Amino acid sequence: MANTTDGEYEIYHWGISELEKRLPKNFLRVHKSYICNLERVKKVIRVPSMQVELENSSLIPVSRQYQKLVKSSLFV
């Protein structure tokens, strides 16, 4: 599922790993099932579990595996 400013879209042609390779550098894998556009992140919620809130108020979970990467990418 892709969550964009225009809504949510199903992605059928590629797996998320292939999509991750094809997207520009401002897109970041934050979970095994989610990639987000860093330019659309409004804030990071750390409690009870890490999530990113996008400009459209969508909440995207950040898995433990990707937390350090998210922190280093957003808080440079």
HELIX and SHEET records of a PDB file:
HELIX    1   1 ILE A   16  ARG A   22  1                                   7    
HELIX    2   2 LEU A   38  ARG A   40  5                                   3    
HELIX    3   3 ARG A   64  TYR A   66  5                                   3    
HELIX    4   4 GLN A   67  LEU A   74  1                                   8    
SHEET    1   A 2 ALA A   2  THR A   4  0                                        
SHEET    2   A 2 GLY A   7  TYR A   9 -1                                        
SHEET    1   B 2 PHE A  27  HIS A  31  0                                        
SHEET    2   B 2 TYR A  34  ASN A  37 -1                                        
SHEET    1   C 3 VAL A  41  ILE A  45  0                                        
SHEET    2   C 3 GLN A  51  LEU A  54 -1                                        
SHEET    3   C 3 LEU A  59  PRO A  61 -1                                        
END                                                                             
